[in-house]
Amino acid sequence: MITTSDLRKVYRAHGRDTVALDGVDLHVRTGEVYGVVGTSGAGKSTLIRCVNLLERPSSGSVQVDGRELTSLSASELRATRRSIGMVFQHFNLLARRTVAENVQLPLELTGLTRRERAAKAAELLDLVGLADKARAYPAQLSGGQKQRVGIARALAGDPKVLLSDEATSALDPETTRSVLQLLRELNQQLGLTVLLITHEMDVIKSVCDSAALMRAGKVVESGTLNELLARPGSELARELFPLGGGTPVAGDEPLQGSTLVDITFQGDAAVQPFISQLARTYNVDVNIVGAAVETIGGRQVGRMRVALPGSFEENVVPIGYLREQGLQVEVAA
Ligand SMILES: Nc1ncnc2c1ncn2[C@@H]1O[C@H](COP(=O)(O)OP(=O)(O)OP(=O)(O)O)[C@@H](O)[C@H]1O
């Protein structure tokens, strides 16, 4: 649904060049929620603004729903942008307009009658759970309600794609959860493809099907959450699902001289029988250092860190046994 190829954006200011995007290839499939995460300055905002050409890339291509946006004329681009909704961190609502009028804003140049626009706004406000706030003004709403209005407005043109620029960054954790839940429902009910940027791993964990990690203008890692969790050495997987503790340090006698192994299992697979079989078959004392189960992308994922006595070379066979059982096994230290 969204594909960027070798996307570059260089800002020129005060005689200096800043490379904000340095050859970004991104592929967002139809109907998925795709999150781009990265620290401040990584290029996330620039990327999302290049996807609807609010920012014109210096080079590279942007395809949305099969259309190459960089080669459209100004009027074609205006029309195409209507099918790409966008929500913003600070909502960008007009203070002097009512909630319903804010939602109708993108429909004003579309040839719909006043009555049709009002009916559409009412339908969208109902969809985001704010049917009773149509006549209120933005100042009378909470942050979460303002963002719901922002989302309703973004949906006014019946978009196939919704871009979300840190939509929950200004909200408290509980409101964040409810707005993310709304995005998920809209994704499922309307088949909406959602591309969101965030600096919070929790957002990725709770709502995304796929994710990309950006650093210094580049996508350094990407994939579905399941792929990432199954990828040895994945930085995103480590951040999605940190397994604290267990790194052997001087004086930490029980772990000294042992091999730490991280085991990831998904769905209903239970790791416990494998551990006891491993202990029995190979006569090793398996020390469970840490374990956790979390819901990631709507699926149960478990991780366990175990310590096997001896060096890695001494544990090649037991580690191979765990891998043969279909578990994802990564040697941590
Ligand atoms: N209009 C601009 N003019 C000059 N440099 C810019 C402009 N917009 C962004 N930059 C620079 O481009 C780089 C990427 O910025 P961008 O805002 O895309 O990153 P980000 O990952 O979204 O960060 P943040 O989370 O802080 O918004 C930064 O070095 C930034 O200073």
The ligand as an SDF file (V2000), in Angstrom:
LIG
                    3D

 31 33  0  0  0  0  0  0  0  0999 V2000
   12.7170   22.0430    8.1610 N   0  0  0  0  0  0  0  0  0  0  0  0
   13.9220   21.6050    8.5090 C   0  0  0  0  0  0  0  0  0  0  0  0
   15.0260   22.2960    8.2080 N   0  0  0  0  0  0  0  0  0  0  0  0
   16.2740   21.8550    8.5260 C   0  0  0  0  0  0  0  0  0  0  0  0
   16.5090   20.6900    9.1760 N   0  0  0  0  0  0  0  0  0  0  0  0
   15.4310   19.9480    9.5090 C   0  0  0  0  0  0  0  0  0  0  0  0
   14.0950   20.3630    9.1950 C   0  0  0  0  0  0  0  0  0  0  0  0
   13.2340   19.4080    9.6630 N   0  0  0  0  0  0  0  0  0  0  0  0
   14.0070   18.4590   10.2390 C   0  0  0  0  0  0  0  0  0  0  0  0
   15.3200   18.7820   10.1400 N   0  0  0  0  0  0  0  0  0  0  0  0
   16.4500   17.9530   10.6160 C   0  0  0  0  0  0  0  0  0  0  0  0
   16.3260   16.6750   10.0180 O   0  0  0  0  0  0  0  0  0  0  0  0
   16.6790   15.6540   10.9530 C   0  0  0  0  0  0  0  0  0  0  0  0
   15.5020   14.6890   11.1210 C   0  0  0  0  0  0  0  0  0  0  0  0
   14.4220   15.3780   11.7640 O   0  0  0  0  0  0  0  0  0  0  0  0
   12.9950   14.7280   12.0320 P   0  0  0  0  0  0  0  0  0  0  0  0
   12.1410   15.7820   12.6780 O   0  0  0  0  0  0  0  0  0  0  0  0
   12.4970   14.0910   10.8080 O   0  0  0  0  0  0  0  0  0  0  0  0
   13.3630   13.5870   13.1040 O   0  0  0  0  0  0  0  0  0  0  0  0
   12.4050   12.8260   14.1080 P   0  0  0  0  0  0  0  0  0  0  0  0
   12.9210   11.4330   14.1760 O   0  0  0  0  0  0  0  0  0  0  0  0
   10.9940   13.0030   13.7040 O   0  0  0  0  0  0  0  0  0  0  0  0
   12.6740   13.5590   15.4660 O   0  0  0  0  0  0  0  0  0  0  0  0
   11.5990   14.1140   16.5190 P   0  0  0  0  0  0  0  0  0  0  0  0
   11.0460   12.8980   17.1960 O   0  0  0  0  0  0  0  0  0  0  0  0
   12.4410   14.9630   17.4270 O   0  0  0  0  0  0  0  0  0  0  0  0
   10.5980   14.8990   15.7410 O   0  0  0  0  0  0  0  0  0  0  0  0
   17.0760   16.3680   12.2340 C   0  0  0  0  0  0  0  0  0  0  0  0
   18.4700   16.5180   12.2350 O   0  0  0  0  0  0  0  0  0  0  0  0
   16.4040   17.7130   12.1080 C   0  0  0  0  0  0  0  0  0  0  0  0
   17.1290   18.7050   12.8180 O   0  0  0  0  0  0  0  0  0  0  0  0
  1  2  1  0
  2  3  1  0
  2  7  2  0
  3  4  2  0
  4  5  1  0
  5  6  2  0
  6  7  1  0
  6 10  1  0
  7  8  1  0
  8  9  2  0
  9 10  1  0
 10 11  1  0
 11 12  1  0
 11 30  1  0
 12 13  1  0
 13 14  1  0
 13 28  1  0
 14 15  1  0
 15 16  1  0
 16 17  2  0
 16 18  1  0
 16 19  1  0
 19 20  1  0
 20 21  2  0
 20 22  1  0
 20 23  1  0
 23 24  1  0
 24 25  2  0
 24 26  1  0
 24 27  1  0
 28 29  1  0
 28 30  1  0
 30 31  1  0
M  END
$$$$
